[in-house]
Amino acid sequence: MVKWRKFHKWPSLVFALFILLFAFSGIILNHREFLSSVDVNRKWLPGNYTYKNWNLASVKGAVSIGHDSLLVYGNIGVWLTDSTFSGFRSFNQGFPPGADNRKINTLATAGNHGIYAGTLFGLYRFDAGKQAWIEVPLPIPEKRIVKVLVLGDSLMVMTRSNILQADLTLNQLKFSRLAVPVPEDDDNRTGLFKTLWVIHSGEIYGITGKLVVDAVGLIFILLTITGLIYFIVPHTLKRVKQAVKSKLKRFNRFSLHWHNQIGAWTVLILILTTLTGMFLRPPLLIAIANTRVSKIKFSELDSPNPWFDRFRDILWDAQLQRFIIASNEGIYYSDDNFRSRLKRFPSQPPVSVMGINVLEKQGPGGYLVGSFSGIFQWTPGQQRVTDYITKTDYIETGQGGPPFGAVTVAGYIKRPDGRELLFDYAGGCFPMGEGGRLPLMPQEIVIASPISLWNAALEIHTGRIFEPLLGPFYILVVPVCGLAILLIQVAGFIAWWLGRKRKKTAI
């Protein structure tokens, strides 16, 4: 029993700070919309969280709204500029306060019908009279918009789970939900990564599951603090008066009692939370990224909507008269306006498990596909995928794309003069070809673009916050801490169990 207590005690002391950071940040991550108005000044974070050269997904794309006017959008919100990017003016009036509320996933112009923006928390239309964005109500509870597409007088809005359509000629938009058939290769299964994700966050059972996981986070915090108390108090007793000493002893016994009881009776859910979290980050993520499993019955994953949380992007190819649908499980197409089951392209470009960030028409029968796996020119009719930067052919292995490529593509702009700009998540903007680089980020944009509390918590929870200190080895923070926490949990339970048996034997 003494051996197991040592295995429980010393790793606990070493990893206590990490456990507290993971627990606090995890609770924050479960309530993104509720905390969306809370921001953190980037100066309190390591230097790699400072905007430089339009990095950190500050820009996702741009749309033209006039002869020489562009709206640039992304994590910085929406900014008005010209074709040479000579100056920028904020175009964010009307969005709720908070960096998360100004994260623009998609922007589309509808001619005389206005400009539409899709955000994390809803659809917005720019009111020219009020010079402000006005939220457009949707007939579904889901708010995360991934794409807004204008086809003539029709407005299509894609969320992570639904495609809505409305007639722009009406005075008030009335959305109807498209019944998108399942693809021909649908196996009624889901990715193991997605399954572990919703288990770890509690989303698998909606708000109830999230509250349960919040409680698990609080238990981690309570066990860590009570464990530290048990370690510190004996060293404190030598320095206090007798009256205080007896109170400290009673408090320490009380604290230890609940530390043991709560830890023992919740050990299984603590282990489950730890294990699922370990597999959501590389390197363990790589092992499960392409594994598919059965949907858990009576859970969020077993939704009657076959596209639940699967949509990522949509594109209309006018030349071929087909819709291109990017999902988290591949890219599909429909040639008959969704009247029959969607077909999967035999040839697939590599797309990171982190999701697709660029889907653009690129010449006859071709598309440009970008993600954290890189950027590729994809010609499905020829079953050909070419690295857009190196111009070398990509050989498909059937294993999908790696989580991170040499270039982690977060955005793309094709300027009115035809020149192209790529936006690497870490390195920022660089031009494809000669010239065309964006000017330095104006200080007014940097100042107006703090990091959301949710994103700051995400950087802590994933271990990326330690990259300036550990370099590329930061990737090991989650698995190493996970293994240590598992050891703490197992050793603590065994020590408690052996002590319990000894007491019963003595009686």
C-alpha positions as CSV (number, residue, x, y, z in Angstrom):
1,M,0.0,0.0,0.0
2,V,2.9,2.4,0.8
3,K,4.2,1.8,-2.7
4,W,0.9,2.7,-4.3
5,R,0.6,5.8,-2.1
6,K,4.0,7.0,-3.5
7,F,2.9,6.4,-7.0
8,H,-0.2,8.5,-6.3
9,K,1.5,11.2,-4.3
10,W,4.6,12.3,-6.2
11,P,3.1,12.4,-9.7
12,S,0.2,14.3,-8.2
13,L,2.6,17.0,-6.9
14,V,4.5,17.2,-10.2
15,F,1.4,17.4,-12.4
16,A,-1.0,19.3,-10.1
17,L,-0.8,22.6,-12.0
18,F,-1.5,20.8,-15.3
19,I,-4.5,19.0,-13.8
20,L,-5.9,22.3,-12.6
21,L,-5.3,24.0,-16.0
22,F,-6.9,21.2,-17.9
23,A,-9.9,21.1,-15.6
24,F,-10.6,24.9,-15.5
25,S,-10.1,25.2,-19.3
26,G,-12.3,22.2,-20.0
27,I,-15.2,23.8,-18.1
28,I,-14.8,27.0,-20.1
29,L,-14.7,25.0,-23.4
30,N,-18.1,23.6,-22.6
31,H,-19.8,27.0,-22.6
32,R,-18.6,28.8,-25.7
33,E,-21.7,30.8,-26.5
34,F,-22.3,31.8,-22.9
35,L,-18.8,33.2,-22.6
36,S,-18.5,34.5,-26.1
37,S,-18.4,38.2,-25.0
38,V,-15.4,37.6,-22.7
39,D,-12.0,38.3,-24.3
40,V,-8.3,38.1,-23.2
41,N,-5.7,40.7,-24.2
42,R,-3.1,38.9,-26.4
43,K,-0.3,40.6,-24.5
44,W,-0.9,38.2,-21.6
45,L,-0.1,35.2,-23.8
46,P,3.2,34.1,-25.4
47,G,4.4,36.0,-28.4
48,N,3.2,33.4,-30.9
49,Y,-0.4,34.5,-30.1
50,T,0.3,38.0,-31.4
51,Y,-1.1,38.8,-34.9
52,K,1.8,39.1,-37.3
53,N,1.5,39.1,-41.1
54,W,-2.2,38.1,-41.0
55,N,-1.5,34.8,-39.2
56,L,-3.7,32.8,-36.8
57,A,-6.6,32.5,-39.2
58,S,-7.1,36.2,-39.1
59,V,-8.2,36.1,-42.7
60,K,-10.3,33.3,-44.3
61,G,-11.2,35.1,-47.5
62,A,-12.5,38.2,-49.2
63,V,-15.5,39.2,-51.4
64,S,-15.8,42.1,-53.8
65,I,-18.6,44.6,-53.1
66,G,-17.9,47.3,-55.8
67,H,-15.5,48.5,-58.4
68,D,-12.6,48.8,-56.1
69,S,-13.9,47.6,-52.7
70,L,-13.3,44.4,-50.9
71,L,-14.5,42.9,-47.6
72,V,-11.8,40.9,-45.9
73,Y,-13.1,38.5,-43.3
74,G,-12.0,35.8,-40.8
75,N,-11.1,35.7,-37.1
76,I,-10.7,39.5,-37.1
77,G,-14.2,40.0,-38.2
78,V,-15.0,42.0,-41.4
79,W,-12.9,44.9,-42.7
80,L,-13.4,47.1,-45.7
81,T,-10.4,47.8,-48.0
82,D,-9.6,48.3,-51.7
83,S,-8.0,46.1,-54.3
84,T,-4.5,47.2,-53.2
85,F,-5.2,46.8,-49.5
86,S,-4.0,50.3,-48.9
87,G,-6.3,51.0,-45.9
88,F,-8.8,49.2,-43.7
89,R,-12.0,50.3,-42.1
90,S,-13.9,48.3,-39.5
91,F,-17.1,46.7,-40.9
92,N,-18.2,45.1,-37.6
93,Q,-20.9,47.4,-36.4
94,G,-23.9,45.3,-35.1
95,F,-22.1,42.1,-34.2
96,P,-22.4,41.4,-30.4
97,P,-19.3,42.2,-28.3
98,G,-16.5,39.6,-28.1
99,A,-14.0,38.1,-30.5
100,D,-15.9,34.9,-30.9
101,N,-19.0,36.8,-32.1
102,R,-16.9,38.4,-34.8
103,K,-15.5,35.2,-36.2
104,I,-16.7,35.1,-39.7
105,N,-16.8,31.7,-41.4
106,T,-18.3,32.8,-44.7
107,L,-19.4,36.0,-46.5
108,A,-21.5,36.4,-49.6
109,T,-22.9,39.3,-51.6
110,A,-26.4,39.1,-53.0
111,G,-26.5,42.2,-55.2
112,N,-29.4,44.4,-54.4
113,H,-30.4,41.9,-51.7
114,G,-27.5,42.8,-49.4
115,I,-24.5,41.1,-47.9
116,Y,-24.7,38.1,-45.6
117,A,-22.3,36.8,-43.0
118,G,-22.2,33.4,-41.4
119,T,-20.7,33.3,-37.9
120,L,-20.2,30.9,-35.1
121,F,-23.5,32.0,-33.6
122,G,-25.8,32.9,-36.4
123,L,-26.6,34.5,-39.8
124,Y,-26.3,38.2,-40.2
125,R,-27.4,40.7,-43.0
126,F,-25.8,44.1,-43.4
127,D,-28.4,46.8,-43.2
128,A,-27.2,49.6,-45.4
129,G,-29.5,52.1,-43.8
130,K,-28.3,51.4,-40.3
131,Q,-24.8,50.7,-41.4
132,A,-24.8,47.6,-39.1
133,W,-25.2,43.9,-39.2
134,I,-28.6,42.6,-38.2
135,E,-29.2,39.0,-37.1
136,V,-31.4,36.9,-39.4
137,P,-33.6,34.4,-37.5
138,L,-33.4,30.8,-38.6
139,P,-36.0,28.1,-38.2
140,I,-33.5,25.7,-36.5
141,P,-31.8,25.9,-33.1
142,E,-28.4,25.3,-34.7
143,K,-26.5,28.6,-35.1
144,R,-23.0,27.7,-36.4
145,I,-22.9,28.7,-40.1
146,V,-20.3,27.2,-42.3
147,K,-21.3,28.6,-45.7
148,V,-23.6,31.2,-47.3
149,L,-24.2,30.7,-51.0
150,V,-26.1,33.0,-53.4
151,L,-27.5,31.4,-56.5
152,G,-29.5,33.9,-58.5
153,D,-32.4,34.9,-56.3
154,S,-31.9,32.0,-53.9
155,L,-30.0,32.2,-50.6
156,M,-28.5,28.9,-49.3
157,V,-27.3,28.7,-45.8
158,M,-25.3,25.6,-44.6
159,T,-24.8,24.9,-40.9
160,R,-22.9,21.9,-39.6
161,S,-26.0,19.7,-39.9
162,N,-28.5,21.4,-42.2
163,I,-28.9,23.2,-45.5
164,L,-31.5,26.0,-45.6
165,Q,-32.9,27.8,-48.6
166,A,-34.8,31.1,-49.0
167,D,-36.1,33.3,-51.8
168,L,-34.3,36.6,-51.7
169,T,-37.0,38.4,-53.6
170,L,-39.4,38.2,-50.7
171,N,-39.6,41.1,-48.2
172,Q,-39.0,38.7,-45.3
173,L,-36.8,35.6,-45.7
174,K,-38.6,32.4,-45.2
175,F,-36.2,29.5,-44.9
176,S,-37.0,25.9,-45.8
177,R,-34.8,22.9,-44.9
178,L,-33.5,20.9,-47.8
179,A,-33.8,17.1,-47.3
180,V,-30.3,16.1,-48.3
181,P,-30.2,12.3,-49.1
182,V,-27.5,10.3,-47.4
183,P,-24.5,9.5,-49.7
184,E,-24.3,6.2,-51.6
185,D,-21.4,5.0,-49.4
186,D,-23.1,5.8,-46.1
187,D,-22.5,3.0,-43.6
188,N,-24.5,4.5,-40.7
189,R,-21.3,4.7,-38.7
190,T,-19.3,7.6,-37.4
191,G,-15.6,8.5,-36.8
192,L,-14.0,7.3,-33.6
193,F,-12.5,10.8,-33.3
194,K,-15.9,12.3,-33.3
195,T,-17.2,9.7,-30.8
196,L,-14.4,10.3,-28.4
197,W,-14.8,14.1,-28.8
198,V,-18.5,14.1,-27.8
199,I,-17.8,11.7,-24.9
200,H,-15.0,13.9,-23.6
201,S,-17.0,17.1,-23.8
202,G,-20.3,15.5,-22.7
203,E,-22.0,16.7,-25.8
204,I,-23.0,13.1,-26.5
205,Y,-26.0,13.7,-24.2
206,G,-26.6,17.4,-24.9
207,I,-26.6,20.0,-22.1
208,T,-27.1,17.2,-19.5
209,G,-23.9,15.5,-20.6
210,K,-22.0,18.8,-20.6
211,L,-23.1,19.5,-17.0
212,V,-21.9,16.0,-16.0
213,V,-18.5,16.7,-17.6
214,D,-18.4,20.1,-15.8
215,A,-18.9,18.2,-12.6
216,V,-16.0,15.9,-13.5
217,G,-13.9,19.0,-14.0
218,L,-14.9,20.3,-10.6
219,I,-14.0,16.9,-9.1
220,F,-10.5,17.1,-10.7
221,I,-10.1,20.5,-9.1
222,L,-11.4,19.4,-5.7
223,L,-9.2,16.3,-5.6
224,T,-6.1,18.3,-6.6
225,I,-6.7,21.0,-4.0
226,T,-7.5,18.5,-1.2
227,G,-4.5,16.5,-2.1
228,L,-2.3,19.6,-1.9
229,I,-3.8,20.4,1.4
230,Y,-3.0,16.9,2.7
231,F,0.6,17.4,1.6
232,I,1.0,21.0,2.9
233,V,-0.7,20.8,6.3
234,P,1.8,18.5,8.1
235,H,4.6,20.9,7.1
236,T,2.5,23.8,8.5
237,L,1.7,22.3,11.9
238,K,5.3,22.9,13.1
239,R,4.9,26.7,12.7
240,V,1.5,27.4,14.2
241,K,0.1,27.6,17.7
242,Q,-1.6,24.7,19.5
243,A,-5.1,26.1,19.2
244,V,-4.7,26.5,15.4
245,K,-2.9,23.2,15.1
246,S,-5.9,21.2,16.3
247,K,-8.2,23.0,13.9
248,L,-5.8,22.3,11.0
249,K,-5.7,18.6,11.9
250,R,-9.5,18.4,11.9
251,F,-9.7,20.2,8.6
252,N,-7.0,18.0,7.2
253,R,-8.9,14.8,8.3
254,F,-12.1,16.2,6.8
255,S,-10.3,17.1,3.6
256,L,-8.7,13.7,3.3
257,H,-11.9,11.9,4.0
258,W,-13.7,13.5,1.0
259,H,-10.6,13.3,-1.1
260,N,-10.7,9.5,-0.7
261,Q,-14.4,9.0,-1.0
262,I,-15.0,11.2,-4.0
263,G,-11.9,10.0,-5.8
264,A,-12.8,6.3,-5.2
265,W,-16.4,6.5,-6.3
266,T,-15.7,8.6,-9.4
267,V,-12.5,6.9,-10.5
268,L,-14.1,5.3,-13.6
269,I,-15.5,8.5,-15.0
270,L,-12.2,10.3,-14.2
271,I,-10.3,7.6,-16.2
272,L,-12.8,7.7,-19.1
273,T,-12.4,11.5,-19.3
274,T,-8.6,11.2,-19.2
275,L,-8.4,8.5,-21.9
276,T,-10.8,10.2,-24.3
277,G,-8.9,13.5,-24.0
278,M,-5.5,11.8,-24.7
279,F,-6.8,10.6,-28.1
280,L,-8.0,14.0,-29.3
281,R,-4.5,15.4,-29.9
282,P,-1.6,14.2,-31.8
283,P,0.3,11.8,-31.7
284,L,-2.5,9.5,-30.4
285,L,-5.0,11.3,-32.7
286,I,-3.2,10.0,-35.8
287,A,-3.9,6.4,-34.7
288,I,-7.7,6.9,-34.6
289,A,-8.2,9.7,-37.2
290,N,-9.6,7.4,-39.9
291,T,-11.3,4.7,-37.7
292,R,-15.1,4.4,-37.9
293,V,-17.3,2.9,-35.3
294,S,-21.0,2.2,-34.7
295,K,-23.1,5.1,-33.4
296,I,-23.9,5.0,-29.7
297,K,-27.6,4.4,-29.4
298,F,-29.8,7.0,-27.8
299,S,-27.0,9.6,-28.0
300,E,-26.5,12.8,-29.9
301,L,-24.6,10.7,-32.5
302,D,-27.7,8.6,-33.2
303,S,-29.5,11.6,-34.6
304,P,-32.4,11.0,-37.1
305,N,-30.6,13.6,-39.3
306,P,-28.0,11.5,-41.3
307,W,-25.9,14.7,-41.8
308,F,-25.8,15.6,-38.2
309,D,-22.5,17.6,-37.6
310,R,-21.1,16.5,-41.0
311,F,-21.4,19.5,-43.3
312,R,-18.3,21.6,-43.8
313,D,-18.7,23.5,-47.1
314,I,-20.8,23.7,-50.3
315,L,-20.0,24.9,-53.8
316,W,-22.1,25.3,-56.9
317,D,-20.3,24.3,-60.1
318,A,-22.3,26.2,-62.8
319,Q,-20.3,24.6,-65.6
320,L,-21.2,21.0,-64.5
321,Q,-24.5,22.0,-62.9
322,R,-23.7,20.2,-59.7
323,F,-23.4,20.8,-56.0
324,I,-20.1,19.9,-54.3
325,I,-20.6,19.0,-50.6
326,A,-17.6,18.9,-48.4
327,S,-18.2,16.8,-45.2
328,N,-16.0,15.7,-42.3
329,E,-15.9,12.3,-44.0
330,G,-15.1,13.2,-47.6
331,I,-16.3,15.3,-50.6
332,Y,-19.5,14.4,-52.5
333,Y,-21.6,15.8,-55.3
334,S,-25.2,16.0,-56.5
335,D,-26.1,16.4,-60.2
336,D,-29.9,16.4,-59.6
337,N,-30.5,19.1,-56.9
338,F,-30.4,16.6,-54.1
339,R,-33.2,14.3,-55.5
340,S,-31.0,11.2,-55.2
341,R,-28.3,9.9,-52.9
342,L,-25.1,11.9,-53.0
343,K,-22.1,10.4,-54.8
344,R,-18.6,10.3,-53.5
345,F,-15.8,11.3,-55.7
346,P,-13.5,8.3,-56.4
347,S,-10.5,10.6,-56.1
348,Q,-10.2,12.6,-52.8
349,P,-7.8,15.4,-51.9
350,P,-6.1,15.2,-48.5
351,V,-8.1,17.1,-45.9
352,S,-6.9,17.5,-42.3
353,V,-9.1,16.1,-39.5
354,M,-9.2,19.7,-38.4
355,G,-11.5,20.5,-41.3
356,I,-11.6,22.1,-44.8
357,N,-10.8,25.8,-45.0
358,V,-10.7,26.5,-48.7
359,L,-13.0,25.1,-51.4
360,E,-12.9,27.2,-54.7
361,K,-13.6,26.6,-58.3
362,Q,-10.3,26.4,-60.2
363,G,-10.7,26.1,-64.0
364,P,-12.8,23.6,-66.0
365,G,-13.6,20.6,-63.8
366,G,-11.1,21.6,-61.2
367,Y,-11.2,22.8,-57.6
368,L,-8.8,24.3,-55.0
369,V,-9.0,22.5,-51.7
370,G,-7.1,23.8,-48.6
371,S,-6.8,22.7,-45.0
372,F,-4.1,22.2,-42.4
373,S,-2.9,19.4,-44.6
374,G,-1.9,21.8,-47.3
375,I,-3.5,23.2,-50.5
376,F,-4.2,21.1,-53.6
377,Q,-5.5,21.5,-57.1
378,W,-8.1,18.7,-57.5
379,T,-9.4,17.5,-60.8
380,P,-11.8,14.7,-59.9
381,G,-12.7,13.9,-63.5
382,Q,-9.1,13.0,-64.2
383,Q,-8.7,11.6,-60.7
384,R,-5.7,13.9,-60.2
385,V,-4.6,15.8,-57.1
386,T,-1.6,18.2,-57.4
387,D,0.1,20.1,-54.6
388,Y,-0.7,23.7,-55.5
389,I,2.6,25.0,-54.1
390,T,5.1,22.4,-55.2
391,K,3.2,21.4,-58.4
392,T,3.9,17.7,-57.6
393,D,1.2,15.0,-57.9
394,Y,-0.3,13.7,-54.7
395,I,-0.5,9.9,-54.5
396,E,-3.7,8.9,-52.6
397,T,-3.2,6.2,-50.0
398,G,-6.7,5.9,-48.8
399,Q,-5.7,7.0,-45.3
400,G,-6.8,10.7,-45.6
401,G,-4.6,13.7,-44.9
402,P,-2.2,14.1,-42.0
403,P,-3.5,16.5,-39.3
404,F,-0.8,19.1,-40.2
405,G,1.1,19.6,-43.5
406,A,4.1,21.8,-44.4
407,V,1.6,24.6,-45.0
408,T,-1.4,24.8,-42.6
409,V,-3.8,26.7,-44.9
410,A,-6.3,28.8,-43.0
411,G,-7.5,31.1,-45.8
412,Y,-7.2,32.1,-49.5
413,I,-7.9,35.2,-51.5
414,K,-7.9,35.6,-55.2
415,R,-7.5,39.3,-55.9
416,P,-9.4,41.2,-58.6
417,D,-6.2,41.2,-60.8
418,G,-6.0,37.4,-60.5
419,R,-3.1,37.2,-58.1
420,E,-3.5,34.8,-55.2
421,L,-2.8,35.0,-51.5
422,L,-2.5,32.1,-49.2
423,F,-2.8,32.4,-45.4
424,D,-0.8,29.9,-43.4
425,Y,-2.0,29.6,-39.8
426,A,1.4,30.1,-38.2
427,G,3.3,32.0,-40.9
428,G,0.5,34.3,-42.1
429,C,0.1,35.7,-45.6
430,F,2.3,34.9,-48.6
431,P,1.6,35.5,-52.3
432,M,1.4,32.8,-54.9
433,G,3.7,34.0,-57.7
434,E,5.2,37.4,-58.0
435,G,4.2,40.4,-55.8
436,G,0.9,41.0,-54.3
437,R,1.8,40.6,-50.6
438,L,-0.5,42.2,-48.1
439,P,0.8,45.2,-46.2
440,L,1.6,44.8,-42.5
441,M,-1.4,44.3,-40.3
442,P,-2.6,47.8,-39.2
443,Q,-2.3,48.4,-35.5
444,E,-6.0,49.2,-35.3
445,I,-6.9,45.7,-36.4
446,V,-4.4,44.1,-34.0
447,I,-5.8,46.2,-31.1
448,A,-9.4,45.5,-32.1
449,S,-8.8,41.7,-32.3
450,P,-8.1,40.1,-28.8
451,I,-8.4,36.4,-28.3
452,S,-11.6,35.0,-26.9
453,L,-11.6,33.4,-23.5
454,W,-12.8,30.2,-25.1
455,N,-9.8,30.2,-27.6
456,A,-7.4,30.9,-24.8
457,A,-8.8,28.0,-22.8
458,L,-8.5,25.8,-25.9
459,E,-4.8,26.6,-26.3
460,I,-4.3,25.6,-22.6
461,H,-6.5,22.5,-22.9
462,T,-4.7,21.2,-26.0
463,G,-1.2,22.0,-24.6
464,R,-0.4,24.4,-27.5
465,I,0.2,27.2,-24.9
466,F,3.5,25.4,-24.0
467,E,4.9,25.5,-27.6
468,P,7.1,28.6,-26.9
469,L,8.7,26.8,-23.9
470,L,8.9,23.3,-25.3
471,G,9.2,23.8,-29.1
472,P,7.8,20.9,-31.2
473,F,7.8,18.7,-28.0
474,Y,4.7,20.6,-26.8
475,I,2.8,17.9,-28.7
476,L,3.7,15.5,-26.0
477,V,2.1,17.5,-23.2
478,V,-1.3,15.9,-23.5
479,P,-0.2,12.3,-23.8
480,V,2.5,12.6,-21.1
481,C,0.1,14.4,-18.7
482,G,-2.6,11.9,-19.6
483,L,-0.4,8.9,-18.7
484,A,0.6,10.6,-15.4
485,I,-3.0,11.3,-14.5
486,L,-4.0,7.7,-15.3
487,L,-1.2,6.5,-13.0
488,I,-2.4,8.9,-10.3
489,Q,-6.0,7.7,-10.6
490,V,-5.1,3.9,-10.6
491,A,-2.5,4.2,-7.8
492,G,-4.8,6.3,-5.7
493,F,-7.7,3.9,-6.1
494,I,-5.5,0.8,-5.3
495,A,-4.1,2.5,-2.2
496,W,-7.6,3.4,-1.0
497,W,-8.9,-0.2,-1.7
498,L,-6.0,-1.8,0.1
499,G,-6.4,0.5,3.1
500,R,-10.1,-0.3,3.2
501,K,-9.5,-4.0,3.1
502,R,-6.9,-3.6,5.9
503,K,-9.5,-1.8,8.1
504,K,-12.1,-4.5,7.5
505,T,-9.5,-7.2,8.4
506,A,-8.6,-5.4,11.6
507,I,-12.2,-5.2,12.6
